[in-house]
């Protein structure tokens, strides 16, 4: 029987690492747009402001 690392090294390629099919990170084109995150809070704040002004001036 083969001893040590010879048993596993026999059938392995020289570079046993697989190529990464989904690279981590990304470039500037992969970043989410920041406008979408601010739109909902701004709409809620605007609706609250309109309601406050509506009840103040009635």
PDB file of N, CA, C and O in Angstrom:
ATOM      1  N   UNK A   1       0.839  -1.178   0.000  1.00  0.00           N
ATOM      2  CA  UNK A   1       0.000   0.000   0.000  1.00  0.00           C
ATOM      3  C   UNK A   1       0.884   1.241   0.000  1.00  0.00           C
ATOM      4  O   UNK A   1       1.935   1.270   0.641  1.00  0.00           O
ATOM      5  N   UNK A   2       0.440   2.272  -0.733  1.00  0.00           N
ATOM      6  CA  UNK A   2       1.222   3.508  -0.823  1.00  0.00           C
ATOM      7  C   UNK A   2       1.150   4.258   0.497  1.00  0.00           C
ATOM      8  O   UNK A   2       0.121   4.258   1.173  1.00  0.00           O
ATOM      9  N   UNK A   3       2.231   4.881   0.843  1.00  0.00           N
ATOM     10  CA  UNK A   3       2.261   5.582   2.120  1.00  0.00           C
ATOM     11  C   UNK A   3       2.317   7.086   1.931  1.00  0.00           C
ATOM     12  O   UNK A   3       2.742   7.586   0.889  1.00  0.00           O
ATOM     13  N   UNK A   4       1.881   7.792   2.956  1.00  0.00           N
ATOM     14  CA  UNK A   4       1.994   9.244   2.962  1.00  0.00           C
ATOM     15  C   UNK A   4       1.135   9.920   1.904  1.00  0.00           C
ATOM     16  O   UNK A   4      -0.009   9.529   1.672  1.00  0.00           O
ATOM     17  N   UNK A   5       1.700  10.935   1.269  1.00  0.00           N
ATOM     18  CA  UNK A   5       0.963  11.717   0.289  1.00  0.00           C
ATOM     19  C   UNK A   5       0.931  11.084  -1.087  1.00  0.00           C
ATOM     20  O   UNK A   5       0.208  11.563  -1.960  1.00  0.00           O
ATOM     21  N   UNK A   6       1.700  10.012  -1.311  1.00  0.00           N
ATOM     22  CA  UNK A   6       1.724   9.384  -2.631  1.00  0.00           C
ATOM     23  C   UNK A   6       0.351   8.845  -3.030  1.00  0.00           C
ATOM     24  O   UNK A   6       0.000   8.857  -4.210  1.00  0.00           O
ATOM     25  N   UNK A   7      -0.414   8.379  -2.069  1.00  0.00           N
ATOM     26  CA  UNK A   7      -1.709   7.785  -2.382  1.00  0.00           C
ATOM     27  C   UNK A   7      -2.657   8.815  -3.016  1.00  0.00           C
ATOM     28  O   UNK A   7      -3.368   8.508  -3.973  1.00  0.00           O
ATOM     29  N   UNK A   8      -2.656  10.012  -2.482  1.00  0.00           N
ATOM     30  CA  UNK A   8      -3.570  11.028  -3.000  1.00  0.00           C
ATOM     31  C   UNK A   8      -2.984  11.809  -4.163  1.00  0.00           C
ATOM     32  O   UNK A   8      -3.735  12.272  -5.022  1.00  0.00           O
ATOM     33  N   UNK A   9      -1.680  11.970  -4.219  1.00  0.00           N
ATOM     34  CA  UNK A   9      -1.050  12.745  -5.284  1.00  0.00           C
ATOM     35  C   UNK A   9      -1.028  12.015  -6.612  1.00  0.00           C
ATOM     36  O   UNK A   9      -0.812  12.640  -7.651  1.00  0.00           O
ATOM     37  N   UNK A  10      -1.242  10.731  -6.606  1.00  0.00           N
ATOM     38  CA  UNK A  10      -1.102   9.933  -7.815  1.00  0.00           C
ATOM     39  C   UNK A  10      -2.094  10.349  -8.906  1.00  0.00           C
ATOM     40  O   UNK A  10      -1.704  10.488 -10.065  1.00  0.00           O
ATOM     41  N   UNK A  11      -3.370  10.550  -8.555  1.00  0.00           N
ATOM     42  CA  UNK A  11      -4.393  10.837  -9.564  1.00  0.00           C
ATOM     43  C   UNK A  11      -4.797  12.307  -9.643  1.00  0.00           C
ATOM     44  O   UNK A  11      -5.704  12.662 -10.396  1.00  0.00           O
ATOM     45  N   UNK A  12      -4.139  13.148  -8.884  1.00  0.00           N
ATOM     46  CA  UNK A  12      -4.540  14.557  -8.867  1.00  0.00           C
ATOM     47  C   UNK A  12      -3.805  15.329  -9.950  1.00  0.00           C
ATOM     48  O   UNK A  12      -2.652  15.025 -10.257  1.00  0.00           O
ATOM     49  N   UNK A  13      -4.470  16.334 -10.534  1.00  0.00           N
ATOM     50  CA  UNK A  13      -3.768  17.187 -11.504  1.00  0.00           C
ATOM     51  C   UNK A  13      -2.753  18.084 -10.792  1.00  0.00           C
ATOM     52  O   UNK A  13      -2.731  18.158  -9.563  1.00  0.00           O
ATOM     53  N   UNK A  14      -1.928  18.751 -11.565  1.00  0.00           N
ATOM     54  CA  UNK A  14      -0.907  19.621 -10.971  1.00  0.00           C
ATOM     55  C   UNK A  14      -1.554  20.776 -10.201  1.00  0.00           C
ATOM     56  O   UNK A  14      -1.068  21.159  -9.138  1.00  0.00           O
ATOM     57  N   UNK A  15      -2.640  21.327 -10.729  1.00  0.00           N
ATOM     58  CA  UNK A  15      -3.335  22.423 -10.062  1.00  0.00           C
ATOM     59  C   UNK A  15      -4.736  21.938  -9.706  1.00  0.00           C
ATOM     60  O   UNK A  15      -5.649  22.073 -10.521  1.00  0.00           O
ATOM     61  N   UNK A  16      -4.934  21.374  -8.509  1.00  0.00           N
ATOM     62  CA  UNK A  16      -6.225  20.778  -8.177  1.00  0.00           C
ATOM     63  C   UNK A  16      -7.320  21.794  -7.833  1.00  0.00           C
ATOM     64  O   UNK A  16      -8.461  21.395  -7.596  1.00  0.00           O
ATOM     65  N   UNK A  17      -7.009  23.082  -7.799  1.00  0.00           N
ATOM     66  CA  UNK A  17      -8.010  24.108  -7.485  1.00  0.00           C
ATOM     67  C   UNK A  17      -8.968  24.263  -8.659  1.00  0.00           C
ATOM     68  O   UNK A  17      -8.542  24.339  -9.811  1.00  0.00           O
ATOM     69  N   UNK A  18     -10.264  24.310  -8.360  1.00  0.00           N
ATOM     70  CA  UNK A  18     -11.247  24.553  -9.404  1.00  0.00           C
ATOM     71  C   UNK A  18     -11.362  26.047  -9.665  1.00  0.00           C
ATOM     72  O   UNK A  18     -11.220  26.867  -8.758  1.00  0.00           O
ATOM     73  N   UNK A  19     -11.619  26.378 -10.905  1.00  0.00           N
ATOM     74  CA  UNK A  19     -11.832  27.791 -11.235  1.00  0.00           C
ATOM     75  C   UNK A  19     -13.135  28.252 -10.594  1.00  0.00           C
ATOM     76  O   UNK A  19     -14.122  27.517 -10.585  1.00  0.00           O
ATOM     77  N   UNK A  20     -13.136  29.464 -10.060  1.00  0.00           N
ATOM     78  CA  UNK A  20     -14.320  29.970  -9.380  1.00  0.00           C
ATOM     79  C   UNK A  20     -15.343  30.401 -10.422  1.00  0.00           C
ATOM     80  O   UNK A  20     -15.066  31.271 -11.248  1.00  0.00           O
ATOM     81  N   UNK A  21     -16.531  29.790 -10.383  1.00  0.00           N
ATOM     82  CA  UNK A  21     -17.535  30.095 -11.394  1.00  0.00           C
ATOM     83  C   UNK A  21     -18.351  31.331 -11.042  1.00  0.00           C
ATOM     84  O   UNK A  21     -18.964  31.937 -11.921  1.00  0.00           O
ATOM     85  N   UNK A  22     -18.366  31.714  -9.767  1.00  0.00           N
ATOM     86  CA  UNK A  22     -19.052  32.934  -9.358  1.00  0.00           C
ATOM     87  C   UNK A  22     -18.070  33.782  -8.567  1.00  0.00           C
ATOM     88  O   UNK A  22     -17.998  33.654  -7.344  1.00  0.00           O
ATOM     89  N   UNK A  23     -17.317  34.638  -9.232  1.00  0.00           N
ATOM     90  CA  UNK A  23     -16.318  35.435  -8.525  1.00  0.00           C
ATOM     91  C   UNK A  23     -16.965  36.321  -7.462  1.00  0.00           C
ATOM     92  O   UNK A  23     -18.055  36.857  -7.658  1.00  0.00           O
ATOM     93  N   UNK A  24     -16.289  36.460  -6.362  1.00  0.00           N
ATOM     94  CA  UNK A  24     -16.782  37.327  -5.296  1.00  0.00           C
ATOM     95  C   UNK A  24     -16.470  38.772  -5.622  1.00  0.00           C
ATOM     96  O   UNK A  24     -15.592  39.070  -6.432  1.00  0.00           O
ATOM     97  N   UNK A  25     -17.205  39.665  -4.978  1.00  0.00           N
ATOM     98  CA  UNK A  25     -16.953  41.082  -5.191  1.00  0.00           C
ATOM     99  C   UNK A  25     -17.666  41.557  -6.434  1.00  0.00           C
ATOM    100  O   UNK A  25     -18.818  41.194  -6.670  1.00  0.00           O
ATOM    101  N   UNK A  26     -17.016  42.336  -7.204  1.00  0.00           N
ATOM    102  CA  UNK A  26     -17.602  42.857  -8.424  1.00  0.00           C
ATOM    103  C   UNK A  26     -17.106  44.265  -8.674  1.00  0.00           C
ATOM    104  O   UNK A  26     -16.466  44.886  -7.825  1.00  0.00           O
ATOM    105  N   UNK A  27     -17.413  44.737  -9.834  1.00  0.00           N
ATOM    106  CA  UNK A  27     -16.991  46.069 -10.211  1.00  0.00           C
ATOM    107  C   UNK A  27     -18.065  47.097  -9.931  1.00  0.00           C
ATOM    108  O   UNK A  27     -19.066  46.801  -9.279  1.00  0.00           O
ATOM    109  N   UNK A  28     -17.859  48.289 -10.417  1.00  0.00           N
ATOM    110  CA  UNK A  28     -18.828  49.356 -10.166  1.00  0.00           C
ATOM    111  C   UNK A  28     -20.194  49.073 -10.784  1.00  0.00           C
ATOM    112  O   UNK A  28     -21.203  49.595 -10.310  1.00  0.00           O
ATOM    113  N   UNK A  29     -20.241  48.264 -11.822  1.00  0.00           N
ATOM    114  CA  UNK A  29     -21.527  47.961 -12.457  1.00  0.00           C
ATOM    115  C   UNK A  29     -22.384  47.027 -11.608  1.00  0.00           C
ATOM    116  O   UNK A  29     -23.585  46.907 -11.850  1.00  0.00           O
ATOM    117  N   UNK A  30     -21.787  46.363 -10.615  1.00  0.00           N
ATOM    118  CA  UNK A  30     -22.528  45.440  -9.760  1.00  0.00           C
ATOM    119  C   UNK A  30     -23.052  46.089  -8.487  1.00  0.00           C
ATOM    120  O   UNK A  30     -23.787  45.455  -7.730  1.00  0.00           O
ATOM    121  N   UNK A  31     -22.684  47.344  -8.240  1.00  0.00           N
ATOM    122  CA  UNK A  31     -23.129  48.006  -7.020  1.00  0.00           C
ATOM    123  C   UNK A  31     -24.592  48.408  -7.142  1.00  0.00           C
ATOM    124  O   UNK A  31     -25.033  48.844  -8.206  1.00  0.00           O
ATOM    125  N   UNK A  32     -25.343  48.262  -6.059  1.00  0.00           N
ATOM    126  CA  UNK A  32     -26.748  48.680  -6.117  1.00  0.00           C
ATOM    127  C   UNK A  32     -26.856  50.197  -6.193  1.00  0.00           C
ATOM    128  O   UNK A  32     -26.012  50.928  -5.674  1.00  0.00           O
ATOM    129  N   UNK A  33     -27.893  50.638  -6.837  1.00  0.00           N
ATOM    130  CA  UNK A  33     -28.124  52.083  -6.940  1.00  0.00           C
ATOM    131  C   UNK A  33     -28.600  52.600  -5.596  1.00  0.00           C
ATOM    132  O   UNK A  33     -29.460  51.988  -4.963  1.00  0.00           O
ATOM    133  N   UNK A  34     -28.048  53.718  -5.158  1.00  0.00           N
ATOM    134  CA  UNK A  34     -28.395  54.248  -3.840  1.00  0.00           C
ATOM    135  C   UNK A  34     -29.722  54.991  -3.877  1.00  0.00           C
ATOM    136  O   UNK A  34     -30.327  55.188  -2.823  1.00  0.00           O
ATOM    137  N   UNK A  35     -30.200  55.408  -5.037  1.00  0.00           N
ATOM    138  CA  UNK A  35     -31.450  56.153  -5.121  1.00  0.00           C
ATOM    139  C   UNK A  35     -32.646  55.334  -4.665  1.00  0.00           C
ATOM    140  O   UNK A  35     -33.586  55.900  -4.107  1.00  0.00           O
ATOM    141  N   UNK A  36     -32.648  54.037  -4.877  1.00  0.00           N
ATOM    142  CA  UNK A  36     -33.757  53.189  -4.483  1.00  0.00           C
ATOM    143  C   UNK A  36     -33.894  53.071  -2.971  1.00  0.00           C
ATOM    144  O   UNK A  36     -34.998  52.900  -2.453  1.00  0.00           O
ATOM    145  N   UNK A  37     -32.786  53.160  -2.276  1.00  0.00           N
ATOM    146  CA  UNK A  37     -32.834  53.052  -0.820  1.00  0.00           C
ATOM    147  C   UNK A  37     -33.382  54.317  -0.178  1.00  0.00           C
ATOM    148  O   UNK A  37     -33.972  54.254   0.900  1.00  0.00           O
ATOM    149  N   UNK A  38     -33.201  55.445  -0.811  1.00  0.00           N
ATOM    150  CA  UNK A  38     -33.654  56.712  -0.235  1.00  0.00           C
ATOM    151  C   UNK A  38     -35.062  57.080  -0.672  1.00  0.00           C
ATOM    152  O   UNK A  38     -35.693  57.935  -0.050  1.00  0.00           O
ATOM    153  N   UNK A  39     -35.555  56.469  -1.701  1.00  0.00           N
ATOM    154  CA  UNK A  39     -36.850  56.852  -2.247  1.00  0.00           C
ATOM    155  C   UNK A  39     -37.987  56.563  -1.269  1.00  0.00           C
ATOM    156  O   UNK A  39     -38.831  57.433  -1.051  1.00  0.00           O
ATOM    157  N   UNK A  40     -38.036  55.396  -0.685  1.00  0.00           N
ATOM    158  CA  UNK A  40     -39.131  55.021   0.216  1.00  0.00           C
ATOM    159  C   UNK A  40     -39.148  55.892   1.473  1.00  0.00           C
ATOM    160  O   UNK A  40     -40.212  56.399   1.826  1.00  0.00           O
ATOM    161  N   UNK A  41     -38.026  56.090   2.163  1.00  0.00           N
ATOM    162  CA  UNK A  41     -38.075  56.977   3.333  1.00  0.00           C
ATOM    163  C   UNK A  41     -38.478  58.411   2.977  1.00  0.00           C
ATOM    164  O   UNK A  41     -39.167  59.069   3.756  1.00  0.00           O
ATOM    165  N   UNK A  42     -38.056  58.896   1.812  1.00  0.00           N
ATOM    166  CA  UNK A  42     -38.438  60.251   1.401  1.00  0.00           C
ATOM    167  C   UNK A  42     -39.935  60.334   1.123  1.00  0.00           C
ATOM    168  O   UNK A  42     -40.572  61.333   1.457  1.00  0.00           O
ATOM    169  N   UNK A  43     -40.496  59.303   0.520  1.00  0.00           N
ATOM    170  CA  UNK A  43     -41.941  59.302   0.270  1.00  0.00           C
ATOM    171  C   UNK A  43     -42.726  59.255   1.577  1.00  0.00           C
ATOM    172  O   UNK A  43     -43.742  59.935   1.718  1.00  0.00           O
ATOM    173  N   UNK A  44     -42.257  58.455   2.529  1.00  0.00           N
ATOM    174  CA  UNK A  44     -42.935  58.375   3.823  1.00  0.00           C
ATOM    175  C   UNK A  44     -42.840  59.713   4.550  1.00  0.00           C
ATOM    176  O   UNK A  44     -43.833  60.181   5.108  1.00  0.00           O
ATOM    177  N   UNK A  45     -41.674  60.329   4.552  1.00  0.00           N
ATOM    178  CA  UNK A  45     -41.503  61.627   5.211  1.00  0.00           C
ATOM    179  C   UNK A  45     -42.378  62.688   4.542  1.00  0.00           C
ATOM    180  O   UNK A  45     -42.953  63.536   5.224  1.00  0.00           O
ATOM    181  N   UNK A  46     -42.481  62.644   3.238  1.00  0.00           N
ATOM    182  CA  UNK A  46     -43.347  63.601   2.532  1.00  0.00           C
ATOM    183  C   UNK A  46     -44.810  63.400   2.882  1.00  0.00           C
ATOM    184  O   UNK A  46     -45.538  64.374   3.073  1.00  0.00           O
ATOM    185  N   UNK A  47     -45.253  62.156   2.969  1.00  0.00           N
ATOM    186  CA  UNK A  47     -46.644  61.881   3.324  1.00  0.00           C
ATOM    187  C   UNK A  47     -46.940  62.340   4.747  1.00  0.00           C
ATOM    188  O   UNK A  47     -48.007  62.894   5.010  1.00  0.00           O
ATOM    189  N   UNK A  48     -46.010  62.115   5.662  1.00  0.00           N
ATOM    190  CA  UNK A  48     -46.204  62.560   7.051  1.00  0.00           C
ATOM    191  C   UNK A  48     -46.246  64.087   7.113  1.00  0.00           C
ATOM    192  O   UNK A  48     -47.067  64.657   7.833  1.00  0.00           O
ATOM    193  N   UNK A  49     -45.379  64.742   6.373  1.00  0.00           N
ATOM    194  CA  UNK A  49     -45.366  66.205   6.341  1.00  0.00           C
ATOM    195  C   UNK A  49     -46.680  66.761   5.794  1.00  0.00           C
ATOM    196  O   UNK A  49     -47.208  67.737   6.328  1.00  0.00           O
ATOM    197  N   UNK A  50     -47.206  66.156   4.745  1.00  0.00           N
ATOM    198  CA  UNK A  50     -48.484  66.597   4.178  1.00  0.00           C
ATOM    199  C   UNK A  50     -49.607  66.398   5.189  1.00  0.00           C
ATOM    200  O   UNK A  50     -50.469  67.266   5.329  1.00  0.00           O
ATOM    201  N   UNK A  51     -49.609  65.271   5.895  1.00  0.00           N
ATOM    202  CA  UNK A  51     -50.642  65.024   6.910  1.00  0.00           C
ATOM    203  C   UNK A  51     -50.549  66.037   8.054  1.00  0.00           C
ATOM    204  O   UNK A  51     -51.568  66.546   8.522  1.00  0.00           O
ATOM    205  N   UNK A  52     -49.338  66.324   8.495  1.00  0.00           N
ATOM    206  CA  UNK A  52     -49.170  67.308   9.581  1.00  0.00           C
ATOM    207  C   UNK A  52     -49.666  68.679   9.138  1.00  0.00           C
ATOM    208  O   UNK A  52     -50.394  69.347   9.872  1.00  0.00           O
ATOM    209  N   UNK A  53     -49.269  69.100   7.931  1.00  0.00           N
ATOM    210  CA  UNK A  53     -49.716  70.404   7.433  1.00  0.00           C
ATOM    211  C   UNK A  53     -51.220  70.421   7.226  1.00  0.00           C
ATOM    212  O   UNK A  53     -51.853  71.451   7.454  1.00  0.00           O
ATOM    213  N   UNK A  54     -51.803  69.325   6.806  1.00  0.00           N
ATOM    214  CA  UNK A  54     -53.247  69.244   6.588  1.00  0.00           C
ATOM    215  C   UNK A  54     -54.002  69.452   7.919  1.00  0.00           C
ATOM    216  O   UNK A  54     -54.978  70.200   7.974  1.00  0.00           O
ATOM    217  N   UNK A  55     -53.538  68.784   8.981  1.00  0.00           N
ATOM    218  CA  UNK A  55     -54.227  68.903  10.258  1.00  0.00           C
ATOM    219  C   UNK A  55     -53.939  70.227  10.964  1.00  0.00           C
ATOM    220  O   UNK A  55     -54.750  70.665  11.781  1.00  0.00           O
ATOM    221  N   UNK A  56     -52.824  70.870  10.679  1.00  0.00           N
ATOM    222  CA  UNK A  56     -52.505  72.162  11.294  1.00  0.00           C
ATOM    223  C   UNK A  56     -53.371  73.261  10.700  1.00  0.00           C
ATOM    224  O   UNK A  56     -53.852  74.128  11.429  1.00  0.00           O
ATOM    225  N   UNK A  57     -53.574  73.239   9.407  1.00  0.00           N
ATOM    226  CA  UNK A  57     -54.295  74.330   8.731  1.00  0.00           C
ATOM    227  C   UNK A  57     -55.777  74.076   8.569  1.00  0.00           C
ATOM    228  O   UNK A  57     -56.447  74.839   7.873  1.00  0.00           O
ATOM    229  N   UNK A  58     -56.311  73.047   9.177  1.00  0.00           N
ATOM    230  CA  UNK A  58     -57.769  72.824   9.107  1.00  0.00           C
ATOM    231  C   UNK A  58     -58.455  73.541  10.221  1.00  0.00           C
ATOM    232  O   UNK A  58     -59.679  73.477  10.334  1.00  0.00           O
TER     233      UNK A  58
END
